[in-house]
């Protein structure tokens, strides 16, 4: 990705299930990686296995009329 550009991403969530009781809330975290669960990402575009120096990724979620965002949560009846 190029710095300063806005990209449309459609992410498929992992299969999971949580019960939210009345009054509970959720938090969404945006991250570049989930190490050690998944292979590390050095954010260089190169070989993530042999590189020793990474680049810090700055993630931003846009939520405006020009760049609308949404999160869809499926609901399963208990």
TORSETI-168324 format. One line per 8 residues: number of its first residue (from 1); for each residue x, y, z of N, C-alpha, C. Coordinates in steps of 0.02 Angstrom, whole numbers, plus 50000, padded with zeros to 5 digits. Layout:
! residues N
NUM> X:Y:Z:X:Y:Z:X:Y:Z; ...
END
This chain:
! residues 78
1> 50042:49941:50000:50000:50000:50000:50044:50062:50000; 50019:50114:49970:50056:50177:49967:50034:50224:50023; 50083:50255:50055:50070:50302:50109:50026:50359:50084; 49975:50377:50123:49931:50432:50106:49871:50414:50064; 49869:50353:50037:49812:50331:49997:49762:50295:50041; 49699:50300:50022:49645:50266:50057:49625:50205:50017; 49619:50148:50049:49603:50086:50016:49538:50057:50045; 49498:50027:50003:49438:49992:50025:49459:49920:50040
9> 49444:49898:50101:49460:49830:50121:49396:49795:50144; 49389:49733:50124:49335:49692:50150:49370:49633:50185; 49362:49631:50250:49395:49580:50290:49345:49528:50313; 49364:49466:50309:49321:49413:50333:49342:49395:50404; 49297:49401:50451:49315:49385:50520:49326:49310:50529; 49363:49294:50579:49373:49223:50595:49310:49198:50630; 49301:49134:50626:49243:49104:50659:49252:49107:50734; 49206:49138:50766:49207:49143:50839:49136:49154:50862
17> 49126:49149:50926:49060:49160:50954:49068:49189:51023; 49029:49240:51036:49028:49271:51102:48957:49285:51122; 48944:49281:51186:48879:49299:51212:48885:49368:51244; 48842:49414:51222:48840:49481:51250:48775:49490:51288; 48780:49496:51352:48721:49506:51394:48699:49579:51388; 48637:49593:51406:48614:49664:51405:48662:49708:51444; 48680:49764:51415:48726:49811:51447:48798:49800:51429; 48815:49744:51399:48884:49732:51377:48900:49774:51316
25> 48963:49784:51304:48984:49821:51244:49043:49784:51213; 49059:49802:51151:49115:49771:51116:49167:49824:51099; 49228:49801:51087:49281:49845:51065:49312:49814:51002; 49326:49855:50953:49358:49833:50891:49430:49859:50892; 49477:49814:50882:49547:49834:50879:49573:49822:50808; 49609:49871:50782:49639:49866:50715:49714:49857:50725; 49741:49805:50695:49811:49789:50705:49841:49764:50639; 49906:49772:50632:49940:49748:50572:49959:49675:50577
33> 49957:49647:50637:49979:49578:50644:49945:49547:50705; 49956:49483:50711:49931:49445:50768:49984:49393:50785; 50047:49416:50791:50102:49371:50807:50099:49353:50881; 50108:49293:50900:50135:49236:50864:50082:49191:50833; 50018:49210:50837:49966:49167:50808:49976:49159:50733; 49996:49213:50700:50010:49211:50628:50081:49235:50617; 50109:49221:50559:50176:49243:50542:50182:49318:50551; 50241:49341:50573:50252:49413:50583:50249:49449:50516
41> 50236:49514:50519:50234:49557:50460:50279:49616:50475; 50335:49620:50439:50384:49673:50450:50365:49739:50415; 50311:49738:50376:50284:49796:50341:50333:49826:50291; 50378:49784:50264:50427:49809:50215:50409:49788:50144; 50366:49738:50139:50351:49711:50072:50402:49659:50051; 50450:49645:50095:50503:49597:50079:50491:49530:50111; 50545:49496:50124:50544:49429:50153:50537:49435:50229; 50479:49420:50255:50466:49427:50327:50505:49378:50370
49> 50531:49325:50341:50564:49273:50380:50637:49290:50397; 50673:49321:50350:50744:49333:50361:50760:49406:50377; 50712:49451:50371:50725:49521:50386:50730:49531:50462; 50773:49578:50481:50782:49590:50553:50754:49658:50574; 50741:49703:50527:50715:49769:50544:50648:49779:50509; 50600:49800:50549:50534:49813:50521:50519:49887:50517; 50463:49902:50487:50439:49971:50481:50374:49975:50521; 50366:50027:50561:50305:50035:50600:50247:50052:50553
57> 50192:50016:50560:50133:50029:50520:50086:50074:50560; 50059:50124:50527:50010:50169:50558:49943:50156:50525; 49898:50122:50562:49833:50104:50535:49783:50159:50551; 49738:50171:50504:49686:50221:50514:49622:50196:50481; 49567:50201:50518:49502:50183:50490:49465:50248:50476; 49445:50257:50414:49408:50317:50395:49334:50304:50404; 49298:50353:50428:49225:50345:50437:49193:50414:50425; 49183:50428:50361:49153:50491:50341:49105:50478:50283
65> 49074:50530:50259:49030:50523:50201:49069:50499:50140; 49129:50525:50132:49171:50506:50075:49199:50436:50083; 49217:50418:50144:49245:50352:50158:49205:50318:50214; 49146:50293:50198:49105:50261:50250:49135:50194:50272; 49125:50178:50334:49148:50114:50362:49089:50081:50397; 49093:50015:50401:49042:49979:50438:49070:49915:50465; 49040:49892:50518:49055:49827:50546:48990:49789:50550; 48989:49730:50522:48929:49688:50523:48941:49630:50571
73> 48897:49623:50618:48901:49569:50666:48840:49525:50658; 48850:49462:50639:48792:49417:50634:48765:49401:50703; 48700:49393:50707:48667:49378:50770:48635:49310:50765; 48650:49268:50813:48621:49201:50817:48576:49200:50878; 48515:49181:50868:48467:49177:50923:48489:49123:50973; 48483:49139:51036:48504:49093:51089:48453:49039:51098
END
